[in-house]
Amino acid sequence: MNRSSLAKFVGAGVISLGLAITPLTLPATAQNTAETDSPTLDTTPLQETENDFNNFGWLGLLGLIGLAKLFPKASRTCTTS
């Protein structure tokens, strides 16, 4: 093994070990709700607000247009025999 592949192997090992140990360090929590005879229903009516200043559809469309530049066009070569 040369030095660069050894460094990649050790780096991948450190990352995988860190990802494996991280869940063990977090506190475990469980749902702690009291038992009730009937479920609680939210009877608050939905209130939709109209906000004309948030037009995220156009922002997404501009983002897609910007991403279109990243895809190369297929070159057309015409050969005649």
C-alpha positions as CSV (number, residue, x, y, z in Angstrom):
1,M,0.0,0.0,0.0
2,N,1.3,3.4,-0.9
3,R,0.9,6.4,1.4
4,S,-2.1,7.9,-0.3
5,S,-4.2,4.8,-0.2
6,L,-3.2,4.2,3.4
7,A,-4.4,7.7,4.3
8,K,-7.7,7.1,2.4
9,F,-8.2,3.8,4.3
10,V,-7.4,5.4,7.7
11,G,-9.7,8.4,6.9
12,A,-12.6,6.1,5.9
13,G,-12.1,4.1,9.0
14,V,-12.2,7.1,11.2
15,I,-15.3,8.4,9.6
16,S,-17.1,5.0,9.8
17,L,-16.0,4.6,13.4
18,G,-17.3,8.0,14.2
19,L,-20.6,7.3,12.6
20,A,-20.9,4.0,14.4
21,I,-20.2,5.5,17.9
22,T,-22.2,8.7,17.6
23,P,-25.6,7.1,18.2
24,L,-24.2,5.5,21.4
25,T,-23.3,8.9,22.9
26,L,-26.8,10.4,22.4
27,P,-29.4,10.1,25.2
28,A,-32.2,7.6,24.5
29,T,-35.7,9.0,24.9
30,A,-39.0,7.3,24.8
31,Q,-42.5,8.5,24.4
32,N,-43.8,9.2,27.9
33,T,-47.5,10.1,27.5
34,A,-50.2,9.3,29.9
35,E,-52.8,6.8,28.9
36,T,-56.2,8.4,28.2
37,D,-59.5,6.8,27.4
38,S,-60.2,8.9,24.3
39,P,-57.8,10.5,21.9
40,T,-57.4,14.3,22.0
41,L,-58.8,15.9,18.9
42,D,-57.7,19.3,17.7
43,T,-60.9,21.2,16.8
44,T,-59.1,24.4,15.8
45,P,-60.2,25.4,12.3
46,L,-57.5,25.7,9.7
47,Q,-56.8,29.3,8.8
48,E,-55.1,29.8,5.5
49,T,-53.3,33.0,5.0
50,E,-52.7,34.6,1.7
51,N,-49.1,35.9,1.3
52,D,-48.4,37.3,-2.1
53,F,-44.8,38.1,-1.3
54,N,-43.6,34.5,-1.1
55,N,-43.5,33.4,-4.6
56,F,-41.2,30.4,-4.3
57,G,-42.4,28.8,-7.5
58,W,-40.6,31.4,-9.6
59,L,-37.5,31.0,-7.5
60,G,-37.5,27.2,-8.1
61,L,-38.0,27.8,-11.8
62,L,-35.0,30.1,-11.9
63,G,-32.9,27.5,-10.0
64,L,-33.8,24.8,-12.6
65,I,-32.9,27.2,-15.4
66,G,-29.5,27.7,-13.7
67,L,-29.0,24.0,-13.4
68,A,-29.8,23.4,-17.1
69,K,-26.4,25.0,-18.0
70,L,-24.6,22.1,-16.3
71,F,-25.9,19.5,-18.7
72,P,-23.9,19.3,-21.9
73,K,-25.7,19.3,-25.2
74,A,-25.2,16.3,-27.4
75,S,-22.9,17.2,-30.3
76,R,-24.3,16.5,-33.7
77,T,-21.8,15.2,-36.2
78,C,-22.9,14.5,-39.7
79,T,-20.8,12.2,-41.8
80,T,-21.6,11.5,-45.4
81,S,-20.0,8.7,-47.3
